[in-house]
Amino acid sequence: MRPLELYVHIPFCIKKCQYCDFLSGPSSEEERREYVTELCRQIRTYKKLAGDYHVVSIFIGGGTPSILDAEQITGIFEAVRDTFAVDEDAEITIEMNPGTVTEEKLTAYRQAGVNRLSIGLQSAENVELKILGRIHTYEEFLDTYRLARKKGFRNINVDLMSAIPGQTAAGWEKMLRKVAGLRPEDRRVGRYFTEGCGIRTGAYFGV
C-alpha cells in the first residue's frame, strides 16, 4: 500500500477576510449542511481506489472548518475512516479560527482522532486584526488557545502574517516573542506570495 495525504476543503467562513483569495465565503446553515452531505457521499465513492493506499495525514482546511458543528465534523471523519485505512499514528489536523470554537467542538475533534490544531491568529495586535478584516481579537484567540489546552490538545500551530500594512520589523519581532511565549509545538515558517497562494493581489486594507 502506498502512503496518502488527504486534504479536505471546507469553503465556508463567517466573513471573508480582506486579504483572502482562497475558495471560501459566508454561507447559510442549509448550505453547510448540503455541502457536508455531498462531501461525505463523494468521499465514499473512493472506496475501491482507497484500497491501494494507507493515510499518513489528514488536513481539514478552508475557509474555516470550525464553522461546522460538532456533528458535521464527526460525520466527515466517519466517511474518511469508512473509506480509507488511516494509520494509527497519522497526523490529523483541523484549521480553526477564534470566535468559531466551542468546548463541544473540541471534544468532537478529540473523539474523531484530531491530534493537531492550526489556529488562525494572524496577528497579536487588535489594530492589525481589524485591518485584516478578522472576526476576533487577540484576547479571543487566547481564550481559544487555553480552551484547546484544557481539552488536552498537545500539538498546536498558530498562524501569523507578516508585512501587514503599517507593521514594523520591531512589531513583527514583538509579536513572534509574544506568541512563542505560549509555547505552541509547531514552529515552522511558511511563506505565501500574493500570486497563486491565497493572498489577494491588490487587497484593500482600509489604510
Buried (B, 14 or more C-beta within 10 A) or exposed (E): EEEBEBEBBBBBBBEBBBBBBBEBEEBEEEEBBEBBEEBBEEBBEBEEEBEEBBBBBBBBBBBBBBBBBBEBBBBBBBBBBEBBBBBEEBBBBBBBBBBBBEEEBBEBBBEBBBBBBBBBBBBBBBEBBBBBBBBBBBEBBBBBBEBBBEBEBEBBBBBBBBEBEEBEEEBBEEBBEEBEEBEBEEEEEEEEEBEEEEBBEEBEBEE
